[in-house]
Amino acid sequence: MALPGRADRSLGRVGVRSTQVRQAIARDLHDRVAQTLTTMLIELENYKTEHDGNQAVLRQLDGLQSSTT
């Protein structure tokens, strides 16, 4: 009868490990997405500086920035 207790403990450890793996994946995805969006926003700002006199381009870039924040 000791076997069911062991099985329960093993399943508990598997559940904890699964949760840890899911959390690590979520953190990694969050960090990658945040880094990519930050880079995009910086590039958009640089592009706006390069096209300072073109109001049509600036409006489009402002729209892109708004959709990513």
Secondary structure, DSSP 8 states (H G I E B T S, - for coil): -HHHHHHHHHHHHHHHHHHHHHHHHHHHHHHHHHHHHHHHHHHHHHHHHHTTT-HHHHHHHHHHHHHH-
